[in-house]
């Protein structure tokens, strides 16, 4: 079923609205910015992880906890301590990597 054409006066009104919107620089900039921000469909957790900006204190605390867990796990061979180290160590590496990236950006 073909679409009916708008009456002339409605088409003129619509054309005028479109011209006014095209002249609005702030709206145009806002729409362009929104388009650029739209990235691939990435889960929110990954997006948050990619934008994580750790502090030096956070990295130092995680590194200290990792070393303590590693030494304790080697001495005691306790499965709980080894599992805790296995959880904390990748977080520590990720935090150190993000901190290094932040320091080299500036």
C-alpha positions in Angstrom: 0.0 0.0 0.0 1.7 3.3 -1.1 2.1 6.1 1.4 0.0 9.2 0.8 1.9 12.4 0.3 1.5 15.1 2.8 -0.7 18.1 1.9 1.3 21.0 0.7 0.9 23.2 3.8 2.0 20.3 6.1 5.0 19.6 3.8 6.0 23.3 4.0 5.8 23.2 7.8 7.8 20.0 8.0 10.4 21.4 5.7 10.7 24.5 7.8 11.1 22.5 11.0 13.9 20.4 9.3 15.7 23.6 8.2 15.5 25.0 11.7 16.9 21.8 13.2 19.7 21.8 10.6 20.7 25.4 11.6 20.8 24.5 15.4 24.6 24.1 15.9 24.3 23.0 19.5 21.9 20.2 18.6 24.1 19.2 15.7 27.1 19.0 17.9 25.2 17.0 20.5 24.0 14.5 18.0 27.5 14.1 16.5 28.9 13.6 20.0 26.3 10.9 20.8 27.1 9.1 17.6 30.8 9.1 18.3 30.3 7.8 21.9 28.3 4.8 20.6 30.8 2.0 20.5 30.4 -1.7 19.9 27.8 -3.4 22.0 30.0 -4.3 25.0 28.6 -5.5 28.3 28.5 -2.7 30.9 31.0 -4.5 33.2 33.6 -4.6 30.4 32.9 -0.9 29.6 33.4 0.0 33.3 36.6 -2.0 33.5 38.0 -0.3 30.4 37.4 3.1 31.9 38.8 2.2 35.3 41.4 4.7 36.6 43.0 3.4 39.7 45.0 5.4 42.2 48.5 4.5 43.2 47.4 3.6 46.7 44.9 1.0 45.4 47.6 -0.6 43.3 50.0 -0.6 46.2 47.5 -2.2 48.6 46.6 -4.9 46.0 50.2 -5.6 45.4 51.0 -5.9 49.1 48.0 -8.2 49.6 49.0 -10.3 46.6 52.6 -10.7 48.0 51.3 -11.7 51.4 48.9 -14.2 50.0 51.6 -15.7 47.7 54.1 -16.1 50.5 51.5 -17.4 52.9 50.3 -19.9 50.2 53.8 -21.1 49.6 54.5 -21.6 53.3 51.2 -23.2 54.3 50.0 -24.8 51.1 46.5 -24.0 52.2 44.0 -24.3 49.3 42.0 -21.3 50.6 45.0 -19.0 50.6 46.1 -20.2 47.2 42.6 -19.6 45.8 42.5 -16.1 47.4 45.8 -15.4 45.7 44.5 -16.7 42.4 41.6 -14.2 42.6 43.6 -11.2 43.8 46.6 -11.6 41.5 44.8 -10.9 38.2 43.1 -7.9 39.7 46.5 -6.6 40.8 48.0 -7.0 37.4 45.0 -5.3 35.7 45.2 -2.4 38.2 48.9 -2.0 37.7 48.4 -2.1 33.9 45.7 0.5 34.0 47.8 2.7 36.3 50.8 2.4 34.0 48.6 3.4 31.0 47.3 6.4 33.0 50.8 7.5 33.9 52.0 7.2 30.3 49.0 9.2 28.9 50.0 12.3 30.7 
